[in-house]
Amino acid sequence: MSARRSARRDLRRLSGVALTSLWLTSLGLPAVFSAPVSAGAAGSWVGDAPSVRLYTPGREVVSQPFLPPGTPMSAEITSVSWRFTPPPGSARLETRLCHPQRCLWLATPRGQSRALAGLAATGPFVMRFRLPESARPSAPLRIEGLQLIVNYH
């Protein structure tokens, strides 16, 4: 098919959409059109969770879930970034970021990973914290600033 013929066909299609829109508005109805969403449309969402307190060595504490605000159900994770703030001088924490299908060990309080790539970006996600058995804190430890960023396509 020639480029000229293809351009005319596209123009006719566009004219049909415009006429339909005019007809609907003349009837007092809203003309609502949705553009096709391209496969692989990228996006991201940010979730925050309240602080958690660790009391007992060896006992796991789970954050409140990180839930996405309106992420498409078909969205897949490309990468995740996280951060949390342990108290200064606290014992090394055993920390995991968990998706319903898999958990990721977090070696540092701030970082990024592609280890969850391909899983559903809708989560829900939680952070799981644990003090090692050898830790003997004199007071409960408060972990603050829990944040998760999920990049998806």
C-alpha positions as CSV (number, residue, x, y, z in Angstrom):
1,M,0.0,0.0,0.0
2,S,1.4,3.4,-0.9
3,A,2.1,6.0,1.7
4,R,-0.4,8.4,0.1
5,R,-3.2,5.8,0.3
6,S,-2.3,4.9,3.9
7,A,-2.4,8.6,4.9
8,R,-5.8,9.0,3.3
9,R,-7.1,6.0,5.2
10,D,-5.8,7.4,8.5
11,L,-7.4,10.8,7.7
12,R,-10.8,9.1,7.0
13,R,-10.5,7.2,10.3
14,L,-9.7,10.4,12.2
15,S,-12.6,12.2,10.5
16,G,-14.9,9.4,11.7
17,V,-13.8,9.8,15.3
18,A,-14.3,13.6,15.1
19,L,-17.8,13.2,13.6
20,T,-18.7,10.7,16.3
21,S,-17.5,13.0,18.9
22,L,-19.6,15.9,17.5
23,W,-22.6,13.7,17.3
24,L,-22.3,12.5,20.9
25,T,-21.8,16.1,22.2
26,S,-24.9,17.3,20.2
27,L,-26.9,14.7,22.1
28,G,-25.6,16.0,25.4
29,L,-23.5,13.0,26.0
30,P,-19.8,13.1,26.9
31,A,-17.5,11.9,24.1
32,V,-15.1,9.6,26.0
33,F,-12.3,8.0,24.1
34,S,-9.5,6.0,25.5
35,A,-6.2,5.9,23.7
36,P,-4.7,2.4,23.4
37,V,-2.2,1.7,26.2
38,S,1.0,0.6,24.7
39,A,2.4,-2.6,26.0
40,G,5.3,-2.0,28.3
41,A,4.2,1.5,29.4
42,A,6.5,2.4,32.2
43,G,5.7,3.9,35.5
44,S,6.5,3.9,39.2
45,W,4.9,4.2,42.6
46,V,6.1,5.2,46.0
47,G,4.9,3.7,49.3
48,D,5.7,4.6,52.9
49,A,5.0,2.7,56.0
50,P,5.0,3.7,59.7
51,S,8.0,3.0,61.9
52,V,8.5,-0.4,63.5
53,R,10.0,-1.4,66.9
54,L,12.2,-4.3,67.5
55,Y,12.1,-5.7,71.1
56,T,13.3,-9.3,71.1
57,P,16.3,-10.7,69.4
58,G,15.4,-13.5,66.9
59,R,11.7,-12.4,66.7
60,E,10.7,-11.0,63.3
61,V,8.7,-7.7,63.1
62,V,6.7,-7.0,59.9
63,S,5.9,-3.5,58.6
64,Q,2.5,-2.5,57.4
65,P,2.0,-3.3,53.8
66,F,3.2,-1.1,51.0
67,L,0.2,-0.8,48.6
68,P,0.3,0.8,45.1
69,P,-2.1,3.6,44.3
70,G,-3.8,2.6,41.1
71,T,-1.1,0.5,39.4
72,P,-2.3,-1.4,36.3
73,M,-3.0,-5.1,37.2
74,S,-0.8,-6.3,34.4
75,A,2.2,-4.1,35.4
76,E,5.5,-6.0,36.1
77,I,8.3,-4.9,38.3
78,T,11.5,-3.8,36.6
79,S,13.3,-2.7,39.8
80,V,12.7,-1.7,43.4
81,S,14.4,0.8,45.6
82,W,14.1,1.0,49.4
83,R,15.2,2.9,52.4
84,F,14.8,2.8,56.1
85,T,16.6,4.4,59.0
86,P,17.9,2.2,61.9
87,P,19.0,3.9,65.1
88,P,22.7,5.0,65.1
89,G,25.0,2.4,66.5
90,S,22.4,-0.4,66.5
91,A,23.2,-4.0,65.9
92,R,23.2,-5.2,62.3
93,L,19.6,-6.0,61.3
94,E,18.4,-9.0,59.2
95,T,16.0,-7.3,56.8
96,R,14.0,-8.6,53.9
97,L,11.6,-6.9,51.4
98,C,8.8,-9.4,50.6
99,H,6.5,-9.7,47.7
100,P,3.8,-12.4,47.9
101,Q,5.9,-14.6,45.6
102,R,9.4,-13.9,46.8
103,C,11.6,-12.1,49.4
104,L,14.7,-10.1,48.8
105,W,17.4,-9.8,51.5
106,L,18.4,-6.2,52.1
107,A,22.1,-5.9,53.0
108,T,21.9,-2.1,53.5
109,P,19.3,0.4,54.7
110,R,19.2,2.0,51.3
111,G,19.5,0.4,47.9
112,Q,18.1,-0.8,44.6
113,S,17.6,-4.2,43.0
114,R,16.2,-5.9,39.9
115,A,15.8,-9.3,41.8
116,L,12.0,-9.0,41.8
117,A,11.8,-8.1,38.1
118,G,8.9,-9.8,36.3
119,L,6.7,-10.1,39.4
120,A,3.4,-8.2,39.7
121,A,4.0,-4.6,40.6
122,T,0.7,-4.5,42.6
123,G,2.3,-6.3,45.6
124,P,1.5,-6.0,48.4
125,F,5.0,-5.7,49.8
126,V,6.2,-5.7,53.4
127,M,9.6,-5.2,55.1
128,R,10.6,-7.9,57.6
129,F,13.1,-6.9,60.3
130,R,14.8,-9.2,62.9
131,L,17.6,-8.6,65.4
132,P,20.2,-11.4,65.4
133,E,20.0,-13.8,68.4
134,S,23.4,-12.4,69.5
135,A,22.0,-8.8,69.8
136,R,21.2,-7.6,73.3
137,P,19.8,-4.1,73.0
138,S,19.3,-2.1,76.2
139,A,16.0,-0.6,74.8
140,P,13.7,-1.3,71.9
141,L,15.0,-0.3,68.5
142,R,12.9,2.0,66.4
143,I,13.2,1.6,62.6
144,E,12.0,4.8,60.8
145,G,11.5,6.2,57.3
146,L,10.3,3.0,55.7
147,Q,9.9,3.7,51.9
148,L,9.6,1.6,48.8
149,I,9.7,2.7,45.2
150,V,8.5,0.2,42.6
151,N,9.4,0.8,38.9
152,Y,7.3,-1.2,36.5
153,H,6.4,-1.6,32.8
